[in-house]
Amino acid sequence: MVAQFLRLKVESLGSGFRRGGWHAFGLVVGLLYTAAVTVVVCWVLASARTASDGQLVRDILVIAGAAVALCFLLVPLFSRHDGTFDPRSYATLGLGSRQIAIGLGAAALASVPALVLLVCSLFTVVTWSRSAGAAVLALIAAVICVPTWMLAARLTASIAAFVLSTRRAREFSATIAVLIVVMLLPVAFFLATLNWSRDGLRVVHSAANWVSWTPLGAVWSVGGDAANGQWGAAVLKLLIAIVSLAVIAGAWWALVRHMVVTPDHQVSVKTYVGLGWFGRMPAGPAGAVAARSLTYWGRDSRYWVQLVLVPLFPLIMVAALLISGAVRPHDVALIPLPVICLFVGWVAHNDIAYDGTAVWLHIASGTRGVSDRLGRLAPVVLIAVPVVAVGSILTVLAYGSWDVLPAVTGVSVCLVLTGLGLSSVSSALAPYAAPRPGDSAFAHPQHTGGAATFAQFASLLLTALFAGVPIAMMVLGVVQSPEWFTMCLWTGLGIGVAVFVAGLLLGALAYNRRGPEIMAFALRNA
């Protein structure tokens, strides 16, 4: 049975070449590139045998190997799966879960990544071959390494195909991926600003020591620890690698047993009772538009994905400022809330585009611009009120002085109101293509011309410029006298209300005059 699975895997690999044309050419180029990279890596591993600093070689190998292992774990989660090697595909063939698990696990070893990983891991034996004992342990680690990470890749691929089968689940996983990438930016900034000539070796050694005791790096540090005389640590990490393989194999078997008796996830159809937001909002055009917008924001992932990403921007700024030391840690507490308020007020700047062709309901019914503008801002206002209220208190507690509360409140309210006012203008005056209703929140269509870039940049820049006065007052209150804090509150409220009212009226005027153009835009991007 294992031979049958291996034959199926080989046939699957060869089917790409039988398609011919550019597809086969791309596969050949990819294989040649992979072979070239493998040769270079093997040459580096062989050359490291004569390196004078064995500890540094071990540290680099551990970090690089852990990164490769992490790729085997994470990449299959976000890749497309055709179902050929899905355990559920063999549930109707009379095969037991044990046969399916062993067969698919063996088939995972018949792949180009497995071959590359095998060759590179065997060359680590050459790296540590100056010591016979270290070479033996490195060989055992290499034998463990390949099935561990290939089976881990098969495990995560099956989890993705089984758990992330619905569009909402895939969008959630994509959001998590974006969050992970963005959260890694402070690490990249730290590495970019690190004084490598002075602290580089210490940081690399500390990171490698920590990673080497995890399942990701243990298998890569066995040979290096033994070559450097740390035999006890080498044996312990070899045991960690063996236990990791056993745990992954057990998880794979358990997953296969569950998948072969569990049908695909069916999309559940929700039954809604009552009018929802339409029964809660005031009667009238503005209330109807607000109820419609609130319904969209509660059910459409294109809206809430924007909000999930908002807190990441201040996180990156705070991390960068703390690492660089440009701002005192005491004053950094004043930064996150205003940045969050800046983006909360900005998220509605292209709201009309998210309606798609459904915007005809507003235009055909003769909805006035003021009602449309106010109704569309209702979800953002409901979000902004608790953000400003709770965020101001948390900021004061982090800063350590209640004197700064008026300034934080004034700046935050100014940013939100200014952003909402400018969004009312830009969404009616310069809408640009957005993900279509029903599409993924990350499926952004291509933008033609500079309208998209201009609308985003102009709304953000003008919001920051209008709020520049209260921000300057808050800074003066921090560096000069707390008397500026009270002035900051009233100035921020005044500017925010003025820009909000003016933006609302200008946006309503633009909406009333540009109804046909808005409908043409919706049809053009449908």
Stockholm file with secondary structure:
# STOCKHOLM 1.0

chainA/1-526         MVAQFLRLKVESLGSGFRRGGWHAFGLVVGLLYTAAVTVVVCWVLASARTASDGQLVRDILVIAGAAVALCFLLVPLFSRHDGTFDPRSYATLGLGSRQIAIGLGAAALASVPALVLLVCSLFTVVTWSRSAGAAVLALIAAVICVPTWMLAARLTASIAAFVLSTRRAREFSATIAVLIVVMLLPVAFFLATLNWSRDGLRVVHSAANWVSWTPLGAVWSVGGDAANGQWGAAVLKLLIAIVSLAVIAGAWWALVRHMVVTPDHQVSVKTYVGLGWFGRMPAGPAGAVAARSLTYWGRDSRYWVQLVLVPLFPLIMVAALLISGAVRPHDVALIPLPVICLFVGWVAHNDIAYDGTAVWLHIASGTRGVSDRLGRLAPVVLIAVPVVAVGSILTVLAYGSWDVLPAVTGVSVCLVLTGLGLSSVSSALAPYAAPRPGDSAFAHPQHTGGAATFAQFASLLLTALFAGVPIAMMVLGVVQSPEWFTMCLWTGLGIGVAVFVAGLLLGALAYNRRGPEIMAFALRNA
#=GR chainA/1-526 SS CHHHHHHHHHHHHHHHHHTCHHHHHHHHHHHHHHHHHHHHHHHHHHHGGGCSCHHHHHHHHHHHHHHHHHHHHHGGGGSCCCSTTCGGGGGGGTCCHHHHHHHHHHHHTSSHHHHHHHHHHHHHHHHTTTSHHHHHHHHHHHHHHHHHHHHHHHHHHHHHHHHSCSHHHHHHHHHHHHHHHHHTHHHHHHHHHSCHHHHHHHHHHHHHHHHTTSTTTHHHHHHHHHHTTCHHHHHHHHHHHHHHHHHHHHHHHHHHHHHTTSCCCCCCCCCCCSCGGGGTSCSSHHHHHHHHHHHHHHHCHHHHHHHHHTTHHHHHHHHHHHHHTCSCHHHHTTSHHHHHHHHHHHTTTTHHHHHGGGGHHHHHTTCCHHHHHHHHHHHHHHHHHHHHHHHHHHHHHHHTCGGGHHHHHHHHHHHHHHHHHHHHHHHHHSCCCCCCTTSCTTCCCCCCSSHHHHHHHHHHHHHHHHTHHHHHHHHHHHHTCTHHHHHHHHHHHHHHHHHHHHHHHHHHHHHHHCHHHHHHHHHHTC
#=GC SS_cons         CHHHHHHHHHHHHHHHHHTCHHHHHHHHHHHHHHHHHHHHHHHHHHHGGGCSCHHHHHHHHHHHHHHHHHHHHHGGGGSCCCSTTCGGGGGGGTCCHHHHHHHHHHHHTSSHHHHHHHHHHHHHHHHTTTSHHHHHHHHHHHHHHHHHHHHHHHHHHHHHHHHSCSHHHHHHHHHHHHHHHHHTHHHHHHHHHSCHHHHHHHHHHHHHHHHTTSTTTHHHHHHHHHHTTCHHHHHHHHHHHHHHHHHHHHHHHHHHHHHTTSCCCCCCCCCCCSCGGGGTSCSSHHHHHHHHHHHHHHHCHHHHHHHHHTTHHHHHHHHHHHHHTCSCHHHHTTSHHHHHHHHHHHTTTTHHHHHGGGGHHHHHTTCCHHHHHHHHHHHHHHHHHHHHHHHHHHHHHHHTCGGGHHHHHHHHHHHHHHHHHHHHHHHHHSCCCCCCTTSCTTCCCCCCSSHHHHHHHHHHHHHHHHTHHHHHHHHHHHHTCTHHHHHHHHHHHHHHHHHHHHHHHHHHHHHHHCHHHHHHHHHHTC
//
